[in-house]
Amino acid sequence: MKVTKDLVAASATPMVLGILADGESYGYAILKRINELSAGELDWTEGLLYPLLHRLERLGHVESSWQTVPGERRRKYYRITTSGLAELAEQRRQWDTVVNALREIWVGPGDVRRSAIPLADPA
């Protein structure tokens, strides 16, 4: 099962900002981390990630710099800004609202019909 494009698009900004909140990173490493976090269900492409990073940079939520690691090629690293941390906090608040509402809908108290809906395995 792959996640729909609409849901991927809606979750892209908080996912990238959340990854960058853990420390600066470069494109391929971000793509790899998203794939790992989703157990392969989110298979992002460069065509999704780089326009998002450029937009976040224009908005002032991330900054970038070119760096060369000895023995490797030059890479563009991205890091979250203070503005990006504030945006991440707001995105988290909004997603918490959505997730809590969905949880109430799907596993509301006393509704036998809802208990028949399988929930994703959290493991």
Secondary structure, 3 states (H helix, E strand, C coil): CCCCHHHHHHHHHHHHHHHHHCCCEEHHHHHHHHHHHCCCCCCCCHHHHHHHHHHHHHCCCEEEEEEECCCCCEEEEEEECHHHHHHHHHHHHHHHHHHHHHHHHHCCCCCHHHHCCCCCCCC
